[in-house]
């Protein structure tokens, strides 16, 4: 078996691969026959077919081919008959898809079905009979039936043979549809006395492998000579018929007789002439009845002359003429021909402007051909006759395109026949525009709203204007008229799209700086000259909660301390102070509320929710600490809300000195509390580092001195005292480098290692430091320096 495979691939995105594979197989293959190795041809592994749940999708078509997923093969499922599947259509092919999942892959499969020679040529009739006179001339033609072969191409019908071929030969004529017309032609005279009956075999042969054929038997009977021709009873027959008479109407009957006996005396009638399609309009029966076989029209032909032939069985004939007069009836509607018409007319056209000229004809005669015409009412047009069979359509009032864009003018023409027939034609007339309307805005003024802090370029609003005109005259452009807002050109605030009328913000607006502004937009059409109108647009800036509350009192400074004093005799409800805050926003964004967030003693103070007043909520007693610290949060009512925090220092005392002593380091407490964790960690790290460093240094010094003492102990050199450089004044009254007085007492023995060295303590020094950032608080720092004695160490500098 010959099999052809064509493989095409097209790869797309979205996890879907679309491929195409084409096979070619002959028809009539047995079930289970191999079509192709689809897995190999697609480059897929068999496991992919199984894991992807491969399946064949044929749609509504029958499934002739199935997929073997275990082997990746396409095999024949049902017998395929190309002639039943496609008929004469070429090429014949099966189209289906193989679908895979995870990921989704679709492969287009085409299987072309090629033809095999499985059909022989067949004649519709198995035999055909001819009766031919022995006087038939050489070259006489006899039409034979064509054979039918369902196969195509070389497997189809190719030729005919006729046996025996003593008296006749075959002649084939090719036709436009690819078939062949078969004629049997007499090539040798017939003689009834020698052979009255004959039998021929017509064979049709195709070109397939193996070759197939079909046959038809032809029986010929040779007739005796006919010596008397038929004779008509009349040379001319006359008849009348109305046009549009139904098919089958009897027009007349002709008659002819033949003096011969037997079959030679049997006469048949045929229409001899075929001019003007006579044979299609009329039919003559075997007994001579002339019957109407088609549609006759008085307007096409008022009279018919038909030649009727009477023929006997021997081929002799006679002829007669039938003259048929056609009667007219009112069967034609008036015919309207538009000679000239305008597709459009300007709306500024004057009255009596000609729109169209037409001719009206009715092919009927007399009253049936007389016509009257009229047009539909309630339109600014009228119809008037200009001459014989000619009419004009003209305007009879002013036109306005804005009222009516177009008119459908229906012209109806009726004849005077009974019953009356009419016809109509509709003329569509466009009213061309004139720029006579200015653009009109949808509103007399506009108000637009935009939230502050907008992004530059944001669309604020759209203005629209309508122009009742059309096309270019109705094309509206929007222009921002020159003006200023607070001395600044309005173009630096907004811009207007010329085509759409969309207003865009050029800058970001701040409600606290500008709350609203207005400008004018002009709408101008594209006519010549252009018409325009303008409108006022007011833009309202909407507040956004973008500002937190600002505390005005108490004033928060970096270093100074402000404390409110509350006497210990203060009663319940005593007004300590009032927190004053403002919010530059507006509306509910500026509604402020006050809350006590933290306090040294929350049971002693409260804050008014609306007014920010700090009052005592119980009697002050001696147990209350002097230093009171209140943290008040001020919150607005925006969404989301914003807040500010203020610290109020309160001193519970009756006198200022008491307050001063307690609030000495108050300002430092604030910074200390804020950074307590950081400083603790830092101090711990520094102390640890210093401790380790000092420990290492002390150990190193101890070891060094011990080694030096050992060297000095075993030495016999005299001891020479050493004084530090520039040591010139032991009383500290000169310009010596040592700022303090030190007393040295040295006692040396032969065993210097055990000698004592005493250092006198220096005088104390007192320092007063005033922190410039504090309010009257003094710090006293006393520093003392002493030099400790090492009892075992020698005197060294």
C-alpha positions in Angstrom: 0.0 0.0 0.0 1.4 3.4 -1.0 1.0 6.1 1.7 2.2 9.7 1.5 2.7 12.0 4.5 3.1 15.8 4.5 3.9 17.4 7.8 3.4 21.1 8.6 3.8 22.9 11.9 2.7 26.4 13.1 3.6 27.3 16.7 1.6 29.9 18.7 1.7 31.3 22.2 -0.8 30.8 25.1 0.4 27.2 25.7 -1.3 26.0 22.5 0.6 24.5 19.6 -1.3 24.2 16.3 0.2 21.7 13.9 -1.0 20.1 10.7 -0.2 16.7 9.3 -1.5 15.4 5.9 -1.7 11.8 4.8 -2.8 10.2 1.5 -4.5 6.8 1.4 -6.6 4.9 -1.2 -10.2 4.2 -0.6 -11.7 0.8 0.4 -8.8 0.0 2.8 -9.7 -2.8 5.3 -10.5 -2.1 8.9 -7.4 -1.9 11.1 -5.2 -0.9 8.2 -2.4 1.6 9.0 -2.8 5.2 8.0 0.3 6.6 9.6 2.6 6.8 12.7 1.1 10.1 14.1 3.4 10.1 17.1 6.5 9.9 15.0 5.2 12.4 12.4 4.4 14.9 15.1 7.6 14.4 17.0 5.7 13.3 20.1 6.5 10.5 22.5 3.8 7.8 23.0 3.7 8.6 26.7 2.7 12.2 25.8 -0.3 10.8 23.9 -1.3 8.8 26.9 -0.7 11.4 29.5 -2.3 14.1 27.4 -5.5 12.0 26.9 -5.1 12.3 23.2 -8.4 12.0 21.3 -9.8 12.5 17.8 -12.3 15.2 17.2 -14.3 15.0 14.0 -17.2 17.4 14.8 -20.4 16.2 13.2 -18.7 14.0 10.6 -18.5 10.3 10.9 -15.4 8.8 12.4 -13.6 6.7 9.8 -10.1 6.8 11.5 -9.2 6.0 15.1 -6.1 6.6 17.2 -4.1 3.8 18.9 -2.6 5.7 21.9 -0.5 2.7 23.0 1.4 2.7 19.7 0.8 6.2 18.4 -0.8 5.0 15.2 -3.7 6.1 13.1 -5.7 3.1 11.8 -8.9 2.6 9.7 -12.0 2.3 11.8 -14.6 2.1 9.0 -14.4 1.3 5.3 -14.1 4.4 3.2 -15.9 4.7 -0.1 -14.7 7.8 -1.9 -17.7 7.9 -4.3 -20.2 7.9 -1.3 -18.1 10.4 0.7 -17.3 13.0 -2.0 -19.1 12.0 -5.2 -17.4 13.8 -8.1 -15.6 16.4 -5.8 -11.8 16.4 -6.0 -9.7 16.2 -4.0 -11.6 14.1 -1.5 -10.3 14.4 2.1 -11.1 13.8 5.7 -10.4 16.6 8.2 -10.2 16.1 11.9 -8.1 17.2 14.9 -6.1 15.4 17.6 -6.4 17.2 20.9 -4.0 16.9 23.9 -4.2 18.3 27.4 -1.7 19.6 29.9 -0.6 21.7 28.1 -3.3 22.1 25.4 -2.1 21.2 22.0 -4.2 20.9 18.9 -3.0 19.1 15.7 -4.9 19.4 12.4 -5.0 16.1 10.5 -5.9 15.8 6.9 -6.3 12.4 5.2 -6.7 12.6 1.4 -8.7 9.7 -0.1 -7.5 8.7 -3.5 -9.7 6.9 -6.0 -9.3 3.2 -7.0 -11.0 1.6 -10.0 -13.8 0.0 -8.0 -16.7 1.0 -10.3 -17.4 -0.2 -13.9 -19.2 1.9 -16.5 -23.0 1.3 -16.4 -25.7 2.0 -18.9 -29.1 3.1 -17.6 -30.8 0.7 -20.0 -29.6 -2.7 -20.8 -30.9 -2.6 -24.4 -32.0 -0.1 -27.0 -34.2 -0.7 -30.1 -34.2 1.2 -33.4 -36.5 0.9 -36.5 -34.7 2.1 -39.5 -36.1 2.3 -43.1 -34.1 0.5 -45.7 -34.1 3.7 -47.7 -32.1 5.5 -44.9 -29.2 7.4 -46.5 -25.6 6.9 -45.6 -24.5 9.3 -42.8 -27.8 9.1 -41.0 -27.2 9.7 -37.2 -28.8 7.8 -34.3 -28.2 9.1 -30.8 -27.1 6.6 -28.2 -27.3 6.6 -24.4 -24.2 7.6 -22.4 -22.7 5.3 -19.8 -22.1 6.4 -16.2 -18.8 5.7 -14.3 -18.7 6.8 -10.6 -14.9 6.8 -10.7 -12.9 9.8 -11.6 -9.8 10.6 -13.7 -8.2 7.7 -15.5 -10.5 5.3 -13.6 -13.5 7.0 -15.2 -15.1 6.4 -18.6 -12.7 6.7 -21.4 -14.0 5.1 -24.7 -16.8 3.2 -26.5 -16.7 0.3 -29.0 -19.5 -1.0 -31.3 -19.5 -4.6 -32.6 -20.1 -5.8 -35.2 -19.6 -2.6 -37.2 -20.5 -3.7 -40.7 -23.2 -1.0 -41.4 -22.6 1.4 -38.5 -19.7 3.3 -36.9 -19.4 5.3 -33.6 -18.7 9.0 -33.4 -17.8 10.7 -30.1 -18.3 14.4 -29.4 -16.6 16.0 -26.3 -18.9 18.2 -24.2 -18.1 21.1 -21.8 -18.8 19.0 -18.7 -16.1 16.5 -19.7 -18.5 13.9 -20.9 -18.8 12.5 -24.4 -21.9 12.4 -26.7 -22.2 9.1 -28.6 -23.7 8.8 -32.1 -24.2 5.8 -34.2 -23.8 6.7 -37.9 -25.0 4.7 -40.9 -22.0 4.0 -43.2 -23.5 1.2 -45.5 -27.1 1.0 -46.9 -29.6 -1.3 -45.3 -31.5 -4.0 -47.2 -34.5 -5.5 -45.5 -34.6 -8.4 -47.9 -31.1 -9.5 -46.9 -31.3 -8.8 -43.2 -34.5 -7.6 -41.5 -33.2 -7.7 -37.9 -29.7 -7.0 -36.5 -28.1 -6.9 -33.1 -25.1 -4.7 -32.0 -23.1 -4.6 -28.7 -22.1 -1.2 -27.4 -19.2 -1.4 -24.9 -18.1 1.4 -22.5 -14.5 1.0 -21.2 -12.7 2.9 -18.4 -8.9 3.4 -18.0 -8.3 1.9 -14.6 -6.2 -1.1 -13.5 -7.6 -3.6 -13.9 -9.8 -2.2 -16.7 -13.6 -2.4 -16.2 -16.4 -2.1 -18.8 -20.2 -2.0 -19.3 -22.3 -3.1 -22.2 -25.7 -2.3 -23.8 -27.5 -4.4 -26.5 -28.8 -2.5 -29.6 -31.5 -4.1 -31.6 -32.2 -2.8 -35.2 -35.2 -3.6 -37.3 -35.1 -2.7 -41.0 -38.4 -1.4 -42.4 -40.0 -1.7 -45.8 -40.1 1.2 -48.3 -42.9 3.8 -47.9 -44.4 5.1 -51.1 -47.3 7.5 -49.9 -46.8 10.7 -47.9 -49.4 12.1 -45.4 -51.7 15.0 -46.7 -53.2 17.8 -44.5 -56.9 18.6 -44.8 -56.1 22.4 -44.8 -53.2 24.3 -46.0 -53.6 27.0 -43.4 -55.3 26.8 -40.0 -56.2 30.0 -38.0 -56.8 30.3 -34.3 -57.1 33.0 -31.6 -55.8 32.9 -28.0 -55.6 35.5 -25.2 -52.2 36.4 -23.9 -51.4 34.9 -20.5 -53.5 31.8 -21.2 -52.6 28.9 -18.9 -50.3 26.2 -20.1 -52.3 23.3 -21.6 -54.8 25.5 -23.4 -56.0 23.9 -26.7 -55.5 26.3 -29.5 -56.6 24.3 -32.6 -56.4 20.8 -34.1 -54.8 19.8 -37.4 -55.4 16.6 -39.3 -53.5 14.7 -42.1 -54.2 11.3 -43.8 -51.9 8.7 -45.4 -53.0 6.3 -48.1 -50.5 3.6 -47.1 -51.6 0.7 -45.0 -50.1 -0.7 -41.8 -47.4 1.2 -40.1 -46.7 3.2 -43.2 -50.1 4.8 -42.8 -49.6 5.9 -39.2 -49.0 9.7 -39.1 -47.3 11.6 -36.3 -47.2 15.4 -36.0 -44.2 17.6 -35.2 -43.6 21.4 -35.2 -41.3 22.0 -38.2 -39.9 25.4 -37.4 -38.0 26.4 -34.3 -37.7 30.2 -34.9 -38.4 32.4 -31.9 -38.6 29.4 -29.6 -41.8 28.1 -31.1 -41.2 24.6 -29.9 -41.0 25.9 -26.4 -44.3 27.8 -26.5 -46.4 25.2 -28.4 -46.7 21.4 -28.5 -48.6 19.2 -30.9 -49.9 15.9 -29.8 -50.0 12.6 -31.7 -53.6 13.2 -32.7 -52.9 16.7 -34.1 -53.9 18.9 -31.2 -51.9 22.2 -30.9 -51.5 22.9 -27.2 -50.1 26.0 -25.5 -46.9 24.9 -23.7 -45.5 28.2 -22.4 -46.3 31.8 -21.7 -47.3 34.1 -24.6 -47.3 37.8 -24.4 -49.2 40.2 -26.6 -46.6 42.9 -26.1 -43.9 40.6 -27.4 -45.7 38.9 -30.3 -49.2 39.7 -31.6 -49.2 36.8 -34.0 -47.6 33.4 -34.4 -47.2 31.3 -37.7 -46.3 27.7 -37.0 -45.3 25.0 -39.5 -46.8 21.6 -38.6 -45.3 18.5 -40.2 -47.2 15.2 -40.6 -44.7 12.3 -40.8 -45.5 8.6 -41.4 -43.4 5.7 -40.1 -41.5 5.6 -43.4 -40.2 9.1 -43.0 -42.5 10.7 -45.6 -44.2 14.0 -44.5 -46.5 16.9 -45.4 -46.7 20.4 -43.8 -49.3 23.0 -43.0 -49.3 26.4 -41.5 -51.1 27.5 -38.3 -51.7 31.3 -37.8 -52.4 32.2 -34.2 -53.7 35.7 -33.3 -52.9 36.8 -29.7 -55.5 39.0 -27.9 -54.4 41.8 -25.5 -55.5 42.0 -21.9 -54.5 44.5 -19.2 -51.5 42.5 -17.9 -48.8 45.2 -17.9 -48.3 47.8 -15.3 -46.9 51.2 -16.3 -43.1 51.2 -16.7 -41.3 54.1 -15.0 -37.9 55.0 -16.3 -35.9 57.6 -14.4 -34.2 59.6 -17.1 -32.4 62.1 -14.8 -32.4 62.5 -11.0 -30.4 64.2 -8.3 -29.1 62.3 -5.4 -29.0 65.5 -3.3 -30.2 69.0 -3.2 -29.2 72.0 -1.1 -31.4 73.0 1.7 -31.2 76.6 0.4 -32.7 75.6 -3.0 -35.5 77.8 -4.3 -39.0 76.6 -5.2 -39.6 74.9 -8.5 -36.1 73.4 -8.6 -36.2 70.3 -10.7 -35.3 67.2 -8.8 -35.9 64.4 -11.4 -37.3 63.8 -14.9 -38.8 60.5 -15.8 -40.7 58.8 -18.6 -43.7 56.5 -18.1 -44.9 53.9 -20.6 -47.6 51.2 -20.6 -47.1 48.6 -23.4 -50.8 47.7 -23.3 -53.1 49.1 -26.0 -56.0 51.6 -25.9 -57.4 52.3 -22.4 -55.1 49.7 -20.9 -52.1 51.9 -21.9 -53.3 55.3 -20.6 -51.4 56.4 -17.4 -51.8 58.9 -14.5 -49.0 59.6 -12.0 -48.9 61.1 -8.5 -46.4 61.3 -5.6 -46.8 60.8 -1.8 -48.2 63.7 0.2 -46.8 65.9 3.0 -43.5 66.4 1.3 -42.2 69.7 -0.2 -42.3 68.3 -3.7 -44.8 67.9 -6.6 -44.9 66.1 -9.9 -46.0 67.7 -13.2 -46.3 66.4 -16.8 -44.0 68.2 -19.2 -44.8 66.5 -22.5 -46.2 63.2 -23.7 -45.2 60.4 -21.3 -42.7 62.7 -19.5 -43.0 64.0 -15.9 -40.9 66.2 -13.7 -40.5 66.3 -9.9 -39.9 69.8 -8.5 -39.7 71.5 -5.1 -42.8 73.5 -4.0 -41.6 74.9 -0.6 -38.5 75.6 1.4 -36.2 72.8 2.6 -34.6 72.4 6.0 -32.0 69.6 6.4 -32.3 69.9 10.2 -36.0 69.0 9.9 -35.5 66.2 7.4 -32.2 64.8 6.3 -33.6 63.0 3.3 -36.9 62.4 1.5 -38.2 59.2 0.0 -40.3 60.4 -2.9 -42.6 57.6 -4.1 -44.0 58.1 -7.6 -47.1 55.9 -8.3 -48.4 55.6 -11.9 -51.7 53.8 -12.7 -53.3 52.8 -16.0 -57.0 53.0 -16.9 -57.5 49.3 -17.5 -60.0 47.1 -15.7 -58.8 46.2 -13.3 -56.3 49.1 -13.0 -52.7 48.2 -12.7 -50.0 50.4 -11.2 -46.4 50.6 -10.5 -44.2 52.8 -8.3 -40.7 53.9 -7.9 -39.0 55.5 -4.9 -36.4 58.2 -5.3 -34.2 58.8 -2.2 -33.2 62.5 -2.1 -30.6 63.7 0.3 -30.8 67.3 1.5 -27.3 68.7 1.5 -26.3 70.8 4.4 -25.6 74.5 4.6 -23.8 75.9 7.6 -26.8 77.7 9.1 -26.6 76.4 12.7 -24.1 77.3 15.3 -23.0 74.6 17.9 -25.3 74.5 21.0 -24.0 73.3 24.3 -26.1 70.8 26.3 -26.2 73.2 29.2 -26.1 76.9 29.6 -23.3 76.5 32.2 -21.3 73.7 33.7 -20.0 72.9 37.2 -17.2 70.4 37.6 -15.7 69.0 40.7 -12.2 67.8 41.3 -10.5 66.6 44.5 -7.4 68.5 45.5 -3.9 66.9 45.1 -4.9 65.5 41.7 -2.5 64.2 39.2 -1.7 66.7 36.4 -3.4 65.6 33.2 -6.4 64.2 35.0 -9.7 64.4 33.2 -12.0 66.8 35.1 -15.1 67.1 33.0 -16.4 66.9 29.4 -18.4 69.6 27.7 -20.4 68.7 24.7 -22.0 70.8 22.0 -24.3 69.6 19.2 -24.4 71.1 15.8 -27.6 70.4 13.9 -25.7 70.7 10.6 -24.0 67.8 8.9 -20.5 66.6 8.1 -17.9 69.3 8.1 -20.4 71.9 9.1 -21.2 69.8 12.2 -17.7 69.0 13.2 -17.2 70.8 16.5 -13.9 72.0 17.8 -13.5 73.1 21.4 -11.3 76.1 22.3 -10.3 77.5 25.7 -10.9 81.2 25.7 -8.1 83.4 27.1 -8.7 84.5 30.7 -6.8 84.7 33.9 -7.3 83.3 37.4 -5.7 85.4 40.2 -3.5 87.0 37.6 -2.4 83.6 36.2 -3.5 82.5 32.7 -6.3 79.9 32.8 -4.3 77.8 30.4 -1.9 77.0 33.3 -4.8 75.5 35.2 -6.8 73.5 32.6 -6.7 72.5 29.0 -9.5 71.5 26.6 -9.3 68.7 24.0 -10.2 70.2 20.7 -11.9 67.1 19.4 -13.6 65.6 22.4 -14.2 68.6 24.7 -12.5 66.8 27.6 -11.2 69.2 30.2 -7.9 68.2 31.8 -6.1 69.5 34.8 -2.8 71.0 33.9 -1.6 71.3 37.5 -2.3 69.7 40.9 -4.8 71.9 42.8 -4.6 72.8 46.5 -7.9 73.5 48.2 -6.2 75.6 50.8 -4.9 77.9 48.1 -7.8 78.0 45.6 -11.3 76.8 46.2 -12.9 77.4 42.8 -12.3 79.2 39.5 -14.2 79.6 36.2 -13.4 80.0 32.5 -15.2 79.9 29.2 -15.0 77.3 26.4 -15.9 78.1 22.8 -17.4 75.5 20.5 -16.7 76.3 16.8 -17.9 74.3 13.8 -16.0 73.6 10.6 -18.2 75.4 8.2 -17.3 78.3 6.0 -17.6 80.8 7.5 -17.5 79.0 10.9 -20.2 79.6 13.6 -19.5 79.3 17.3 -21.0 79.6 20.8 -19.5 79.6 24.3 -20.3 78.4 27.8 -19.0 79.1 31.3 -17.4 76.3 33.2 -16.9 76.6 37.0 -14.5 74.2 38.6 -15.0 73.5 42.3 -12.0 72.2 44.2 -13.0 69.6 46.8 -11.1 69.4 50.0 -9.1 66.3 50.9 -7.8 65.5 54.3 -4.2 66.2 53.5 -3.3 68.4 56.5 -2.9 67.2 60.0 -4.1 69.4 62.9 -1.6 72.1 64.0 -1.2 72.8 67.8 -1.1 76.5 68.5 -0.9 76.1 72.3 1.0 75.0 74.3 4.0 75.9 72.1 6.3 73.0 71.7 10.0 74.0 71.6 13.1 72.0 71.4 14.8 72.9 74.7 12.7 75.2 76.7 10.3 73.9 79.4 6.7 75.2 79.7 4.8 73.9 82.7 1.3 74.7 83.9 1.0 75.1 87.7 -1.9 73.6 89.6 -2.1 74.6 93.3 -2.6 71.7 95.7 -5.8 73.4 96.8 -7.3 73.1 93.3 -10.9 71.7 93.4 -12.6 69.3 91.0 -13.1 70.9 87.5 -10.1 73.2 87.9 -9.1 74.5 84.5 -5.4 73.7 84.1 -4.9 74.9 80.5 -6.5 74.6 77.1 -5.0 72.9 74.1 -5.6 75.1 71.1 -5.3 73.5 67.6 -6.4 74.3 64.1 -6.8 72.3 60.8 -6.4 74.2 57.5 -8.7 71.7 55.8 -12.5 72.4 55.6 -15.7 70.7 56.5 -15.5 67.5 58.5 -11.8 67.3 57.7 -11.4 70.2 60.0 -13.6 69.0 62.9 -11.1 68.3 65.7 -11.5 66.1 68.7 -9.1 66.0 71.8 -8.2 62.8 73.7 -5.9 62.2 76.6 -3.5 59.5 75.3 -1.1 59.2 78.3 -0.8 60.8 81.7 1.3 60.4 84.8 -2.0 60.2 86.7 -5.0 59.6 84.4 -7.3 59.7 87.5 -6.4 63.4 88.1 -7.0 65.1 84.7 -9.4 64.9 81.7 -9.5 66.6 78.3 -12.6 68.1 76.8 -13.5 66.2 73.6 -14.5 69.2 71.6 -12.8 72.2 73.3 -9.4 70.8 74.4 -9.7 72.1 78.0 -7.7 70.2 80.6 -9.4 70.0 83.9 -9.0 68.2 87.2 -11.5 65.4 87.8 -10.8 65.1 91.5 -9.4 67.0 94.5 -5.6 67.5 94.4 -3.9 66.1 97.5 -0.4 66.0 99.0 0.3 62.6 97.7 0.1 63.7 94.0 3.6 64.1 92.5 4.8 67.5 91.5 5.7 66.6 88.0 2.7 65.6 85.9 3.1 64.8 82.2 0.1 64.7 79.9 0.1 63.5 76.2 -2.9 64.9 74.3 -3.8 63.7 70.8 -5.7 66.0 68.5 -7.5 64.2 65.7 -9.6 65.4 62.8 -12.7 63.8 61.3 -11.4 63.1 57.8 -11.2 59.7 56.1 -8.6 58.6 56.9 -8.2 60.8 59.9 -5.0 62.7 60.7 -3.7 63.6 64.1 -1.1 65.6 66.1 0.3 65.0 69.5 1.1 67.6 72.2 2.8 67.1 75.6 1.6 69.3 78.4 3.8 69.5 81.5 1.8 70.2 84.7 3.4 71.1 88.1 1.3 70.4 91.1 2.8 72.9 93.6 2.0 76.0 95.5 5.3 77.9 95.0 7.8 78.4 92.2 10.9 77.3 94.1 9.3 73.9 94.7 8.6 73.7 91.0 12.1 74.8 90.1 13.8 72.1 92.3 11.6 69.4 90.8 11.9 70.4 87.2 15.6 70.9 87.1 16.2 68.1 84.6 12.7 68.0 83.1 13.7 68.8 79.6 16.4 66.2 79.7 13.9 63.6 80.8 12.0 64.1 77.6 14.9 63.3 75.4 16.0 60.6 77.8 12.6 58.9 77.7 12.5 59.1 73.9 15.9 57.5 73.5 16.1 55.4 76.6 16.4 52.1 74.9 19.0 53.3 72.5 21.2 54.8 75.2 21.0 51.8 77.4 22.2 49.5 74.7 24.9 51.9 73.7 26.1 52.4 77.3 26.2 48.7 77.9 28.3 48.2 74.8 30.7 51.0 75.7 31.1 49.9 79.4 31.8 46.3 78.3 34.4 47.4 75.8 36.1 49.7 78.3 36.1 47.0 81.0 37.7 44.5 78.7 40.3 47.1 77.5 41.1 48.2 81.0 41.5 44.6 82.2 43.9 43.9 79.3 45.9 47.1 80.0 46.1 46.4 83.8 47.4 42.9 83.3 49.9 44.1 80.7 51.2 46.8 83.0 51.4 44.4 86.0 53.5 42.0 84.0 55.7 44.7 82.6 56.4 46.3 86.1 57.0 42.9 87.6 59.7 42.2 85.0 61.3 45.7 85.6 61.4 45.2 89.3 63.2 41.9 88.9 65.8 43.6 86.8 66.2 46.5 89.2 66.4 44.1 92.2 69.5 42.4 90.8 71.2 45.6 89.7 74.0 47.4 91.8 73.7 50.8 89.9 73.0 53.9 92.0 69.5 55.4 91.9 69.2 58.8 90.1 65.9 60.6 90.6 64.2 61.6 87.3 61.9 64.6 87.0 59.5 65.1 84.2 60.5 67.6 81.5 59.4 71.3 82.0 58.7 70.6 85.7 59.8 74.0 87.0 57.3 75.1 89.6 56.3 72.8 92.5 54.0 75.4 94.0 51.9 75.9 90.8 52.5 79.7 90.8 54.6 79.9 87.7 53.9 78.9 84.1 54.4 75.2 84.6 52.6 72.6 82.6 51.0 71.0 85.6 47.9 72.8 86.7 47.7 71.2 90.2 50.1 70.9 93.1 51.4 67.4 93.7 53.5 66.5 96.8 56.0 63.7 96.4 57.6 61.8 99.3 60.2 59.4 98.3 62.0 56.9 100.7 64.6 54.7 99.1 66.5 51.8 100.7 68.9 49.2 99.3 65.9 47.1 98.7 64.2 49.5 96.3 61.5 47.0 95.5 60.0 47.4 98.9 60.3 51.2 99.1 57.1 53.3 99.5 56.1 56.1 97.2 53.3 58.4 98.4 51.5 60.9 96.2 49.6 63.7 97.8 46.0 64.4 96.8 45.5 67.4 94.5 43.2 70.2 95.5 39.5 69.8 94.6 37.9 71.8 91.8 34.2 72.9 91.7 32.4 73.8 88.5 28.9 75.5 87.9 27.3 74.8 84.6 24.2 76.5 83.3 22.5 74.6 80.5 21.6 77.4 78.1 18.7 75.3 76.8 17.1 74.9 80.2 15.0 77.5 82.0 17.0 78.4 85.2 18.1 74.9 86.0 21.7 74.6 87.4 23.9 71.6 87.4 26.7 71.2 89.9 29.5 68.9 88.8 32.3 68.1 91.1 35.3 66.2 89.7 38.1 64.8 91.7 41.2 63.3 90.4 43.6 61.1 92.4 46.5 59.1 91.6 46.5 55.8 93.2 49.6 54.3 94.6 50.9 50.9 93.6 52.7 49.7 96.8 55.0 47.3 95.0 55.9 49.4 92.0 59.0 51.5 91.7 58.9 55.2 91.0 58.8 55.7 87.4 57.6 58.5 85.1 
